[in-house]
Amino acid sequence: MIPLCVPEIRGNEWKYVKECLDSSFVSYVGQFVTRFENELAARVGTRHAVATVNGTAALHIALLVAGVEPDDEVLISTLTFVAPANAARYVSAWPVFIDADPTYWEMDPQKVADFLGQECESRGGKLYNRKTGRRVSAIVPVHVLGHPVDLDPILEVARKHELVVIEDATESIGATYKGRSVGHLADISCFSFNGNKLLTTGGGGMIATDNTTWAERATYLTTQAKDDPVEYIHGAVGFNYRLTNIQAAMGCAQLESLDEYIAAKRRIASTYASALSGIPGISVMQEAEWARSVFWMYTVLVDEAEFGIDSRALLRRFESDKIQTRPLWQPLHRSAPHRQSPAYRCEVADRLNRDALSLPCSVGLTEEKQARVIEVLIDAHTRRGSVPAERAAATS
Ligand SMILES: Cc1ncc(COP(=O)(O)O)c(C=O)c1O
């Protein structure tokens, strides 16, 4: 089996986790939590970082500390994992889904500007969606698949309308936008260290920001809003959202390898790009000239008319060769829990969802295995609609 994307654990993970176990500080108190927070903040460039139990929790808390209120609207990319939309609902706000741009597949800055400029109106210093009457309070651009969003135009309109911008950088740690690290481009940002992410702690997340008040509030809310640790006095309804010391120990070790991991991802991307660019019907992943992508999840588009079969048939071809591939997410404006939320001109995301296929791209993917993936893809084009020999044999 060639898996899609598995973690790479080859550094000080065992050493640090053992230190942590030996110290008996296995829960969320311990030196590794603080160390991981400090080291991540230093890497991203923010003044503060607050570790959380996962990236979804980070988004939930970021929305709360940034002042998103019940019945507010929050602009979110429609083509992404469901977590940011769920987080908006956790605070009783409503996502407004924004389309992906056709080239880099990120939140379309022009459609953000059009929505705010044409569909909203300013009253009493606040911005309201004319159709729903709800206040628009924040934008959550998601740096999907390892590539940054074109954030400057989004920041420009956000500043004009005094909207908070929360970067969902969960898929793109280490990527840069115009030379600056994602996670330090807007007001507050979130990371995920889930098992399939470039840097993993098994499960985990982080909030990063320069805003000291927000960072302190995030620490407070993620630790059950405890006012007095001895007397168990709580000042708000808090959450048990802290990362454990064991997970943070792993995070410190993973962070030491991040640059090597990024180099490996970029090598894998470049090999796919040169091997697949000339194949009719295959569009390879693009990198904008203002971006340095980490190519977290290497994805191609399959044009059925030119390639001969569609992305799902190609997925099945790979499957029969024991190669794991995966389509991108169902656009969120179509998903059952979010269908009732507004969506603004989401025309591109559906096509991307239909055509996209992510290919194996683990940091540890060997040249031989990648060559096998490429060979199967080329063979699928050569044979177009024909049934693979082994499946034909199995069904005859
Ligand atoms: C864009 C995006 N946001 C948020 C998350 C949530 O992170 P977690 O799984 O750590 O809760 C993920 C991935 O898992 C993601 O891909």
PDBQT file of the ligand as one rigid body, heavy atoms in Angstrom, charges set to zero:
ROOT
HETATM    1  C1  LIG A 401      -8.491  23.790   7.038  1.00  0.00    +0.000 C 
HETATM    2  C2  LIG A 401      -8.567  23.053   8.333  1.00  0.00    +0.000 A 
HETATM    3  N1  LIG A 401      -9.022  23.710   9.413  1.00  0.00    +0.000 NA
HETATM    4  C3  LIG A 401      -9.097  23.118  10.599  1.00  0.00    +0.000 A 
HETATM    5  C4  LIG A 401      -8.703  21.802  10.771  1.00  0.00    +0.000 A 
HETATM    6  C5  LIG A 401      -8.941  21.186  12.094  1.00  0.00    +0.000 C 
HETATM    7  O1  LIG A 401      -7.845  20.688  12.726  1.00  0.00    +0.000 OA
HETATM    8  P1  LIG A 401      -7.986  19.495  13.753  1.00  0.00    +0.000 P 
HETATM    9  O2  LIG A 401      -8.227  18.249  12.988  1.00  0.00    +0.000 OA
HETATM   10  O3  LIG A 401      -6.679  19.499  14.474  1.00  0.00    +0.000 OA
HETATM   11  O4  LIG A 401      -9.124  19.813  14.676  1.00  0.00    +0.000 OA
HETATM   12  C6  LIG A 401      -8.205  21.080   9.670  1.00  0.00    +0.000 A 
HETATM   13  C7  LIG A 401      -7.731  19.703   9.690  1.00  0.00    +0.000 C 
HETATM   14  O5  LIG A 401      -7.806  18.827  10.353  1.00  0.00    +0.000 OA
HETATM   15  C8  LIG A 401      -8.147  21.727   8.419  1.00  0.00    +0.000 A 
HETATM   16  O6  LIG A 401      -7.704  21.084   7.334  1.00  0.00    +0.000 OA
ENDROOT
TORSDOF 0
